[in-house]
């Protein structure tokens, strides 16, 4: 199939095949190794958040399931609470592991004061 578009009076033809879907660009996943390496969490995982009442929710989904063990060891309730200490002394962090989908869910109670 050929798509024809008009802009500035000139016609541009672009060929595409509706039976061959476009693949998303390859994503480069860092290899997590032991030692003095550091990574931004967003390089290793997708992050989602939400809130309801006085609680917040933080979802972390590994970009690749091979990263699950390394993130599980480092993303503890205590580590998340320490990182978010500015939310107050009453902050309670509960971690839920979702290994089947390579994800974690943190519930942050008393986070929104």
N, C-alpha and C positions, 0 to 999 in steps of 0.2 A: 504494500500500500504506500501511497505517496501523499504527504500532507503539504498543502500549499498555503503559505501565509503571505499576507501583503502588508508591507510597511514601507513608508516613504516611496510608494509607487513602484517598488521592485518586488518581484516574486521570488521566494526562497523555497526550494523543495527539500524536504527531509524524508528520508526513507526509514521505515520501521516495520517490524514484523509483529503482528499481534499474537502470533503463536509462540514467539520467543520472548518471554518476559525479561525485562532488564534486571540484572543482578545488582544488589546494593554494593557499594564499594567495599573491598576487603578491609576489615578492621584489624589493626595490629594490636595484639594482646601482649603486654609485657610478660616476660618469664620472671616469676618471683623466685628469687634465690635467697639463700641465707647469707648473712653478712651485713655490711654497712650500706645497704641500698635503701633508698626511700622512694616512695611513690605517692602521688596524690590519689586519694581514694577514688576519685572520678576516672582515673586511668584504669582501674581494676574492676569497677562496678558501676551500675546504674543506680541512681538514688531517687527516692520518692518520699514525700512527706505529706502529712495531713494533720488536722487537729479537730478536737471535739471537746467542748467543755474546758476543763483544766488539764487535758491530756493532749499530747502530741504523739504522732506515729512516724517512725523513720523506717522506710523499707530500703534494703540494700540488696541488689541482685547482681551476682557475679557476671562479668562480661563473658567469662568462660568458666565452665564447671571445674576445670582443673585448678582454679584459684580458690575454690571453696575452703579447703583445709587451711591454707595459709591465712585467709581472712578470718576464719572461725577462731583460730588461735589468737589473733590480734584484736578482733572486735568483740571484746567482752563487755558485759554490763558495766563493770568498774571503769574500763577505758572510756566508754561513751559518757558515763557520768562525769568523769574527770574532765573530758574535753568540753562538756556543756555545763561546767560548774557555775558559770555566770547566770544560769537560770534559777539559781537559789539553792539553799541548804536542804529544802524539803523535796528536791527532785528525787524521784525513784525511777530506776531504769530496769525494765524487764526484757530479757532477750528471748526470742523465739527462733529456733533453727528450722529452716525449711530445706533440708538437703536434697529432696527430690527435684526441686526447681533451682537449686544453687542460690538460695537467698536467706536473708535474715530479716526479722522484724523486731524493732525495738519500740516498746511502749514507754513513753516518758510521762509518768504521772506527776502532777503538781508542777508542770513545766510552764504553764501559761498564767499562773498567779492570778 
